[in-house]
Amino acid sequence: MSTLAADFAHLPAVWKRRHLLDLESLSADEITCILDAAAAFKAATNDCRTKLSVLSGKTLANLFFENSTRTRNSFSLAAKRLGADTVEFSSSGSSVAKGETFIDTAKNIEAMNVDAVVIRHRTPGTPHLLAKNLRCTVISASDGPHEHPTQGLLDIMTIRERRPNLAGLTVALVGDIAHSRTARSNIWGLTKLGAKVILCGPATLVSRRWEEFGIEVAYNLDDILPRCDVLNLLRIQFERQHTRPFPSVREYALLYAMNRERMARAKDNILIMAPGPINRGVEITPDVADGPHSVILEQVTNGIAVRMAVLWLTLNAND
């Protein structure tokens, strides 16, 4: 534990926030602080396999008002790896279904003496609302199409493990930008750390307004592919769309799926990422998803490390 303590010695001077609600409001130093802590926790727990006791006696409540597999399990595992207890909440069959307000439900869970609440909700701004109404730590597990901060952090951590200097890298986010909370968190995090971000996809899903923030927008993957160091292939979120944004899934795959032919035209050391769940044959073909350039499963492991770091930092902050 002494080595771990040495790794974390500088972090309290950098991190002062009790909540993690988004990446847009964080500084580059704060983002780096989380990434450094995540790397230290990953090393100290043998790639997130073994346990520490740094959060022994703390309790984390998972409040998920939307379905989740990776994020929910990842937060639970992260808490348990650090010695904390967890409480699992689902809106299905809860008092919310009986008419209780969202805030009252959260306050009742807080009254069970939980130390942190992880919230996923379909409404943008929900984590910020909770942070104003609860005394405990609030961590966003995504709020509708707004942001998914820990997903953005784990994506950046995965890139940084392979490319330690993010400054000057070109990262393309490809797909459903309009509905992607992952895209927004990646945009804020990557640009603050000096990477160049390109948004690519159908014109119906990629707004030119992102150019106002200095982000390149492209509608042809083949045009930008030779310049890319990283491709993050986002899932088409049909469940959030009211109209079909392109004629057919087959056409989308023809224009934007990463396949063997496109890999042959990409950089030799390109990284292929996907936040999951992936639709094989739509955003990415199986041979690419399972190929040597893919770091998709590394992203999942790094999700535990990032969430351990976020829990430890926020629960030890004194803002």
C-alpha positions in Angstrom: 0.0 0.0 0.0 3.0 2.3 0.5 3.7 2.3 -3.2 0.0 3.1 -3.9 0.1 6.0 -1.4 3.2 7.4 -3.1 1.5 7.2 -6.5 -1.5 9.2 -5.1 0.5 11.7 -3.0 0.1 14.6 -5.4 -3.5 14.0 -6.3 -5.3 15.8 -3.4 -3.7 19.1 -4.5 -5.2 18.7 -8.0 -8.6 17.2 -7.3 -11.1 19.1 -5.1 -14.5 18.1 -6.5 -17.0 15.9 -4.6 -19.0 15.2 -7.7 -18.2 14.0 -11.3 -21.1 15.3 -13.5 -19.4 15.9 -16.9 -16.0 16.4 -18.6 -16.9 19.8 -20.1 -16.4 21.5 -16.8 -13.1 19.8 -15.9 -9.7 21.2 -16.6 -6.9 19.4 -18.4 -5.2 18.9 -15.0 -8.3 17.4 -13.5 -8.8 15.0 -16.3 -5.1 14.0 -16.1 -5.5 13.5 -12.4 -8.2 11.0 -12.9 -6.3 9.2 -15.6 -3.1 9.0 -13.4 -5.2 7.6 -10.5 -6.8 5.1 -12.8 -3.4 3.9 -14.0 -2.2 3.5 -10.4 -5.3 1.6 -9.3 -5.0 -0.7 -12.4 -1.4 -1.5 -11.5 -2.1 -1.9 -7.8 -5.0 -4.3 -8.4 -3.3 -6.5 -11.0 -5.4 -5.2 -13.9 -8.5 -4.7 -11.7 -8.5 -8.3 -10.4 -7.6 -8.0 -6.8 -9.0 -5.9 -3.9 -7.8 -2.9 -1.8 -9.4 -1.6 1.3 -9.1 2.2 0.7 -12.9 2.7 0.7 -13.8 0.2 3.4 -16.9 1.4 5.3 -18.2 3.4 2.3 -21.4 2.6 0.5 -22.2 3.3 -3.1 -25.8 3.3 -4.5 -26.4 2.6 -8.2 -29.5 4.5 -9.3 -30.2 3.4 -12.9 -33.3 4.7 -14.6 -32.1 3.3 -18.0 -30.9 -0.1 -18.9 -27.2 -0.8 -18.5 -24.9 -3.8 -18.5 -21.3 -2.6 -18.7 -21.5 0.7 -16.8 -23.6 -0.6 -13.9 -21.5 -3.8 -13.4 -18.3 -1.7 -13.8 -19.2 0.7 -11.1 -20.3 -2.1 -8.8 -17.0 -4.0 -9.4 -15.0 -0.8 -8.9 -16.6 -0.2 -5.5 -16.1 -3.7 -4.4 -12.4 -3.7 -5.6 -11.9 -0.8 -3.2 -13.7 -2.4 -0.3 -16.9 -0.4 -0.5 -20.5 -1.9 -0.2 -23.0 -1.4 -3.0 -26.8 -0.9 -3.1 -28.5 -1.6 -6.5 -31.6 0.4 -7.5 -33.8 -0.1 -10.6 -36.7 2.2 -11.4 -38.7 -0.9 -12.5 -40.9 -1.9 -9.5 -39.6 1.0 -7.4 -41.6 3.7 -5.6 -41.0 5.9 -8.7 -43.5 3.6 -10.5 -45.9 4.3 -7.6 -45.8 8.0 -8.0 -42.8 9.1 -5.8 -40.7 11.9 -7.3 -37.2 11.3 -8.5 -35.7 13.6 -5.9 -37.7 12.0 -3.1 -36.5 8.6 -4.2 -32.9 9.8 -4.2 -33.2 11.4 -0.8 -34.7 8.3 0.7 -31.8 6.3 -0.6 -29.3 8.9 0.7 -31.0 8.6 4.1 -29.9 5.0 4.2 -26.4 6.5 4.9 -24.9 6.0 1.4 -21.8 8.0 0.7 -22.1 8.2 -3.1 -24.8 7.9 -5.7 -24.2 6.8 -9.3 -27.0 8.1 -11.5 -28.1 7.2 -15.0 -31.2 8.9 -16.4 -32.7 9.7 -19.8 -33.1 13.4 -18.9 -30.0 15.7 -19.5 -28.9 17.5 -16.4 -30.2 15.0 -13.9 -26.8 14.5 -12.2 -26.5 18.2 -11.8 -30.0 18.4 -10.2 -29.1 15.6 -7.8 -25.9 17.3 -6.8 -27.9 20.3 -5.7 -30.3 18.3 -3.7 -28.2 15.6 -2.0 -25.4 15.9 0.5 -23.5 12.8 -0.7 -21.2 12.5 -3.7 -23.0 12.3 -7.1 -21.4 10.6 -10.1 -22.9 10.7 -13.6 -23.3 7.4 -15.3 -24.8 9.4 -18.3 -27.8 11.7 -18.7 -29.6 11.0 -21.9 -27.7 12.3 -24.9 -25.8 14.9 -22.9 -22.6 13.2 -21.4 -21.1 9.9 -20.2 -18.0 11.2 -18.4 -16.6 7.9 -17.2 -17.0 6.4 -20.7 -15.1 9.3 -22.1 -12.4 8.9 -19.5 -11.9 5.1 -20.1 -11.7 5.7 -23.8 -9.0 8.3 -23.3 -7.2 6.1 -20.8 -7.2 3.3 -23.4 -5.7 5.6 -26.0 -3.1 6.9 -23.5 -1.9 3.4 -22.7 -1.0 2.9 -26.4 -0.1 6.5 -27.3 1.2 8.2 -24.1 1.3 11.7 -25.7 -2.3 12.6 -26.7 -1.3 16.0 -28.0 -1.3 16.0 -31.8 -3.1 12.7 -32.2 -6.1 12.6 -34.6 -9.1 10.8 -33.2 -12.2 10.3 -35.3 -15.6 9.6 -33.7 -17.7 7.9 -36.3 -21.4 7.3 -36.3 -24.4 8.6 -34.4 -22.9 11.8 -33.0 -26.4 13.5 -32.6 -27.5 11.0 -29.9 -24.1 10.1 -28.4 -23.3 11.1 -24.9 -20.0 9.2 -25.3 -19.1 11.5 -28.2 -19.6 14.6 -26.2 -17.5 13.4 -23.3 -14.8 12.3 -25.7 -14.9 15.7 -27.5 -14.3 17.7 -24.3 -11.8 15.3 -22.8 -9.7 14.8 -25.9 -9.5 18.4 -27.0 -8.5 19.6 -23.5 -5.6 17.2 -23.7 -4.5 18.4 -27.1 -5.9 15.8 -29.5 -7.5 16.7 -32.8 -11.1 15.4 -33.0 -13.0 14.7 -36.2 -16.7 13.9 -36.2 -17.8 11.7 -39.1 -21.1 10.2 -40.1 -24.2 10.9 -42.1 -25.2 14.6 -42.4 -28.4 13.7 -40.5 -26.4 12.6 -37.5 -23.4 15.0 -37.5 -24.1 18.8 -37.2 -21.9 21.4 -38.7 -22.4 23.4 -35.5 -19.6 21.5 -33.9 -17.2 23.5 -36.2 -18.0 26.5 -33.9 -16.0 24.6 -31.2 -13.1 24.0 -33.5 -14.1 20.4 -34.2 -13.6 19.1 -37.8 -16.8 17.6 -39.3 -16.7 15.1 -42.2 -19.2 13.1 -44.0 -16.9 10.7 -45.9 -15.0 8.2 -43.8 -12.7 7.2 -46.7 -11.5 10.9 -47.1 -10.3 11.2 -43.4 -9.2 7.6 -42.8 -5.5 8.0 -43.8 -5.1 10.8 -41.3 -6.6 9.0 -38.3 -4.6 7.6 -35.4 -7.7 6.3 -33.6 -11.2 5.4 -34.7 -13.9 5.3 -32.1 -16.9 3.6 -33.8 -20.2 4.7 -32.1 -23.3 2.6 -32.1 -26.3 3.8 -34.1 -28.9 4.5 -31.4 -32.1 3.5 -33.1 -34.0 3.7 -29.7 -33.3 7.4 -29.5 -34.3 8.3 -33.1 -37.8 9.4 -34.1 -37.1 9.0 -37.8 -34.7 6.9 -39.8 -31.6 9.1 -40.4 -30.4 7.1 -43.5 -32.1 4.8 -46.0 -30.9 1.5 -44.7 -28.5 -0.2 -42.3 -26.9 -1.8 -45.3 -26.1 1.6 -46.8 -24.7 2.9 -43.5 -22.4 -0.1 -43.3 -21.3 0.4 -46.8 -20.3 4.0 -46.1 -19.1 3.9 -42.5 -18.4 0.4 -41.3 -14.8 -0.4 -40.5 -13.9 -3.5 -42.5 -10.9 -5.3 -43.9 -10.8 -3.1 -47.0 -10.7 0.1 -45.0 -8.1 -1.3 -42.6 -5.8 -1.8 -45.5 -6.0 1.9 -46.2 -5.5 3.0 -42.6 -2.3 3.7 -40.7 -0.4 0.6 -39.7 -0.7 1.4 -36.0 -4.3 2.7 -36.0 -6.4 1.9 -32.8 -9.9 0.7 -33.3 -12.3 1.4 -30.4 -16.0 1.0 -29.7 -17.9 2.0 -26.5 -20.3 -1.0 -26.9 -22.5 -2.6 -27.3 -21.2 -3.1 -30.9 -23.4 -4.1 -33.8 -21.2 -6.5 -35.8 -21.6 -5.9 -39.5 -23.0 -2.4 -39.0 -20.4 -0.2 -37.4 -17.6 -2.8 -37.5 -17.0 -6.2 -39.1 -16.1 -9.1 -36.9 -12.6 -9.5 -38.3 -11.8 -5.9 -37.3 -13.6 -6.1 -33.9 -11.5 -9.1 -33.0 -8.4 -8.1 -34.8 -5.0 -6.9 -33.6 -5.8 -3.2 -33.9 -8.9 -3.5 -31.7 -8.7 -2.3 -28.0 -12.4 -2.8 -27.3 -12.0 -5.3 -24.5 -9.2 -3.2 -23.0 -11.8 -0.4 -22.8 -14.0 -2.6 -20.6 -11.1 -3.4 -18.2 -10.1 0.3 -18.1 -13.7 1.2 -17.2 -13.2 -0.5 -13.8 -9.9 1.3 -13.3 -11.4 4.7 -14.2 -14.4 4.2 -11.9 -12.2 3.1 -9.0 -10.2 6.4 -9.5 -13.4 8.5 -9.7 -14.9 6.9 -6.6 -11.6 7.3 -4.6 -11.1 10.9 -5.7 -14.6 12.2 -5.1 -15.1 10.4 -1.8 -11.8 11.9 -0.5 -12.4 15.4 -1.9 -13.0 18.5 0.3 -14.5 21.1 -2.0 
